[in-house]
Each structure stands twice: as structure tokens, then as C-alpha cells.
Amino acid sequence: MENKLSFAKEIIKEAGDFIKDSLSKTITVEEKTAFDDLVTNIDKQTQDLLVARIQSAFPTDHIFAEENGLVHDIKDGNVWVLDPIDGTVNFIVQQENFCVMIAYYEEGQGKFGLIYNVMADELFYGGGQFDVYCNDKLLPVYQDRPLNRCLVASNAAMFAKNFHGLQSFINKTLGVRVYGGAGLSMSKVLSGQILAYFSVIYPWDYAAASIMGEKLGYQLETINGEALDYSSRQAVMLVPKAKLNDIKTIMSSKD
């Protein structure tokens, strides 16, 4: 397993280098389901790079990825979950604040995850049998502190609409931060800068953070009590296990 994690660290950095090199080239943008649901030629090419490297090194492994209809059940064999550019809008508009994400499963068990903040050169990796690091820094498990000394990250629309009492909960904290990407937001949870993250996202958006978060005392689950299906877009939250019941109680009260 250590060899696979080392391999994943290598290819995610390769993907980051490819993306940085692409910033000086022509970037074509397409709309998927809406005007703000975008994909670029660089998303697709980055995914192709990752898929080719994985298939060359581990030809019997499977791929579940954001682009090009690559779907596979994470409970079936060895499965790599890929998000080539998480935060595509940030990538297009800001040319920063985006991540590459990789998660690896065996028969549905998360073995490790990686989130690479490309322009900041911050690589979060670990989970499963591995400790979780940001670059060379070992990340501590969640350290409890009062809600009124914490920040929360959220999808902007969910916060504005008080989705399932989310705004009511955030009003008991120091405030909300909106980063425009699941990977960037959840890496800030893993590093202790943010208490929790709430959004409506796909498995490739949350898989890596879910595996690393479990190691650090966090839990990823749906906001509305449905089971995680690891196939569709769902409303989820990454929260400290120690705060889970308190958060649910506050959100259900909607005061």
C-alpha cells in the first residue's frame, strides 16, 4: 500500500505541473449542466494524464472519475477516484484556488486520499493506515474548541437559504467562508483552520477528504440523513465527530 501512496503522490504532482504549464496556453471552456457548471480542455487532459499513468502501472485497477463518463462502483475491486481540477471556475477566473484530488479504495474501503492545492503547492495526503500530512507537516487529530471560536465553510446558496438549518448553526460561530471548491474547503477542515464544510457535491469531490478526515476525527455524511451512495450528487457535511450531535441538534432546531 505504501508503494501505491508514493505513486499517487508522484502522479498528482505531475498533474499539477501539467496544469501550471497549461496556464500559458489556450484554455477552452464548455458548459455542462448550467452556465456556472464548467469544464475545460485542461480538466479533460489532466484526467487523461492521471488515467493513463494509473492504467499503465496498475492495469487491473478501476477508475471512477469526474469527466468522460468513467464510472465504477467503489465496492468492486481496486478503484481510483479522480477529480482532475476541483474548483474549475476558480481555475478559469482566478488561475488559483483549485485542487487535484485522488482517492483509492479496495472493496469499498478507503485506503488513502490526496488533495493537492496546485498553485499553493500544498499536498494533503494519508488516511487509512497512514498518518495525514500537509507536505512534511503531520496533521493533528481534531482539537475541540467552542463554536464561537470557529469558522465554517459552506456552499453560498445553502447558507443563504438556511438549508436544513445551516445558517442557524453558522450564526453560532464566528462566520462563514466560501472558497469555491470542495477540495480547498475540506483541506482547511483537515488542517484545523475551519471547523466544518457543507455543500452539495459528487463522490470525486469528497472521497479523498472523507478518507483523510476519518483518520483525523472527522466524519462525512449527508445533511438530510440519507445514506452516502458514492454515485450521485448529494448534500454532505464534513464535521468533527465530537461535534456531530451538537451540530445536528442546532440545525434541527433552526432557531
C-alpha positions in Angstrom: 0.0 0.0 0.0 2.9 2.3 0.7 4.0 1.9 -2.9 0.6 2.9 -4.2 0.5 6.0 -2.0 4.0 7.0 -3.2 2.8 6.5 -6.8 -0.3 8.7 -6.1 1.9 11.5 -4.7 4.1 11.3 -7.8 1.2 11.5 -10.3 -0.7 14.2 -8.5 2.3 16.4 -8.6 2.7 15.6 -12.3 -0.9 16.6 -12.9 -0.2 19.9 -11.0 2.8 20.6 -13.2 0.8 19.9 -16.3 -2.0 22.3 -15.2 0.5 25.1 -14.3 2.2 24.7 -17.7 -1.3 25.0 -19.4 -1.9 28.4 -17.9 0.1 30.0 -20.7 -1.8 28.1 -23.4 -5.3 28.3 -24.9 -8.0 27.2 -22.4 -11.3 26.3 -23.9 -14.4 26.3 -21.7 -17.6 24.3 -22.1 -20.9 24.4 -20.1 -22.1 21.1 -18.7 -25.4 21.3 -16.8 -25.5 25.1 -16.3 -23.7 28.3 -17.1 -21.6 28.0 -13.9 -21.0 24.2 -14.2 -17.9 24.4 -16.4 -15.3 22.1 -17.8 -12.2 23.0 -19.7 -9.9 21.1 -22.1 -7.3 21.2 -19.3 -9.7 19.3 -16.9 -10.1 16.6 -19.5 -6.4 16.4 -20.4 -5.4 16.3 -16.8 -7.7 13.4 -16.2 -6.4 11.6 -19.3 -2.9 12.0 -17.9 -3.9 10.5 -14.5 -5.8 7.7 -16.0 -3.0 6.8 -18.4 -0.5 6.7 -15.6 -2.7 4.5 -13.4 -3.7 2.1 -16.1 0.0 1.7 -17.1 1.1 1.0 -13.5 -1.9 -1.0 -12.3 -3.8 -2.3 -15.4 -6.3 -4.4 -13.4 -7.4 -1.4 -11.2 -10.6 0.6 -12.0 -11.2 4.3 -12.4 -14.1 6.4 -11.2 -13.6 10.0 -12.4 -15.4 13.3 -13.0 -15.1 13.6 -16.8 -15.8 11.4 -19.8 -18.2 9.1 -18.1 -15.7 7.0 -16.2 -17.9 5.3 -13.6 -17.1 2.3 -11.4 -18.6 1.1 -8.1 -16.1 1.8 -5.3 -17.1 -1.5 -3.7 -15.9 -3.5 -6.7 -12.2 -4.2 -6.6 -9.4 -1.6 -6.6 -10.8 1.8 -7.5 -9.1 5.1 -8.1 -11.4 8.1 -7.6 -10.2 11.2 -9.6 -11.1 14.9 -9.7 -8.7 16.4 -12.2 -9.5 20.0 -11.3 -11.7 20.7 -8.4 -12.7 24.4 -8.4 -12.8 24.8 -12.2 -14.5 28.2 -12.0 -11.6 29.4 -9.8 -9.1 27.9 -12.2 -10.7 29.7 -15.2 -11.3 33.1 -13.5 -8.5 33.3 -10.9 -6.0 30.8 -12.1 -5.6 29.7 -8.4 -7.6 28.3 -5.6 -8.2 24.9 -7.3 -7.1 21.4 -6.4 -6.4 18.0 -7.9 -7.8 15.1 -5.9 -7.2 11.4 -5.8 -8.8 8.7 -3.5 -8.0 5.0 -3.5 -10.4 2.2 -2.4 -10.2 -1.5 -2.1 -13.6 -3.3 -2.0 -15.2 -0.1 -0.7 -12.6 0.6 2.0 -10.8 3.9 1.7 -7.1 3.3 1.8 -5.8 6.8 1.3 -6.6 10.2 -0.2 -4.8 13.2 -1.6 -5.7 16.8 -2.2 -3.2 19.0 -4.0 -3.7 22.7 -3.9 -1.7 23.3 -7.1 -0.7 27.0 -7.0 0.0 27.0 -3.3 2.0 23.7 -3.7 0.2 22.2 -0.7 -0.3 18.4 -0.8 -2.5 16.8 1.8 -2.2 13.0 1.9 -2.8 10.0 4.0 -5.7 8.2 5.8 -6.4 4.5 6.3 -3.2 3.0 7.7 -1.3 6.2 7.1 -1.0 9.4 9.1 -2.2 12.5 7.4 0.3 15.2 6.3 0.3 18.5 4.6 3.6 18.4 2.7 6.0 17.4 5.5 3.8 18.6 8.4 2.0 15.9 10.4 -1.6 17.0 11.0 -3.0 16.5 14.5 -6.4 15.0 15.2 -9.3 17.4 15.7 -8.8 19.6 18.7 -12.1 20.6 20.4 -12.9 24.3 20.9 -16.1 26.3 21.4 -18.3 27.1 18.4 -17.9 30.8 19.0 -14.2 30.5 18.3 -14.7 28.6 14.9 -15.2 29.4 11.3 -17.3 27.2 8.9 -17.1 26.8 5.1 -20.2 26.4 3.1 -21.8 26.4 -0.3 -23.0 30.0 -0.6 -26.6 29.1 -1.8 -27.1 26.6 1.1 -26.0 29.2 3.6 -28.2 31.9 2.1 -31.3 29.6 2.1 -30.7 28.3 5.6 -30.6 24.8 4.1 -31.7 22.3 6.8 -30.9 24.9 9.4 -27.3 25.5 8.2 -27.5 29.3 8.6 -28.8 28.9 12.2 -25.8 26.8 13.0 -23.3 29.1 11.4 -24.8 32.0 13.2 -23.4 30.4 16.4 -19.9 30.5 15.0 -17.6 33.3 14.0 -18.9 33.2 10.5 -18.9 31.5 7.1 -16.2 31.3 4.4 -16.9 30.4 0.8 -13.9 29.2 -1.1 -15.5 27.9 -4.4 -14.1 24.4 -4.2 -14.7 21.3 -2.1 -11.0 20.3 -2.1 -9.8 23.7 -0.9 -12.5 23.9 1.7 -12.1 20.4 3.1 -8.3 20.8 3.2 -8.9 23.7 5.5 -11.0 21.5 7.7 -8.3 18.8 7.8 -5.7 21.5 8.8 -7.9 22.8 11.6 -8.5 26.2 10.1 -12.2 25.6 9.5 -14.5 23.6 11.8 -16.7 22.0 9.2 -17.8 22.1 5.5 -21.2 21.9 3.9 -22.0 21.5 0.2 -23.9 19.6 -2.5 -21.2 17.6 -4.3 -20.2 14.4 -6.0 -18.1 11.5 -4.7 -15.0 12.6 -6.6 -15.4 15.9 -4.6 -15.5 14.3 -1.2 -13.8 10.9 -1.4 -10.2 12.0 -0.6 -11.2 14.3 2.3 -13.5 11.6 3.7 -10.7 9.1 4.0 -8.2 11.6 5.5 -10.9 13.1 7.7 -11.7 9.7 9.3 -8.1 9.4 10.4 -8.2 12.9 12.0 -11.5 12.6 13.9 -13.9 13.9 11.2 -17.0 12.3 9.7 -18.5 12.8 6.2 -22.2 12.2 6.0 -25.3 13.6 4.3 -27.0 16.6 5.8 -30.5 15.2 5.4 -29.9 11.8 6.8 -29.7 9.8 3.6 -27.0 7.2 3.1 -23.9 8.2 1.1 -24.4 6.5 -2.2 -20.9 7.3 -3.7 -22.5 7.7 -7.1 -24.7 10.8 -7.2 -24.6 14.5 -6.1 -25.7 14.8 -2.5 -25.8 17.4 0.2 -23.0 16.4 2.6 -21.1 17.7 5.6 -17.6 17.1 6.8 -17.7 17.7 10.6 -15.8 16.7 13.7 -17.2 13.5 15.2 -17.0 15.2 18.6 -19.3 18.0 17.5 -21.7 16.0 15.3 -24.6 15.6 17.7 -24.3 19.3 18.8 -24.3 20.4 15.1 -27.3 18.2 14.2 -29.2 19.5 17.3 -28.6 23.1 16.4 -29.5 22.6 12.7 -32.7 20.8 13.5 -33.9 23.5 15.9 -33.5 26.2 13.2 -33.6 28.9 15.8 
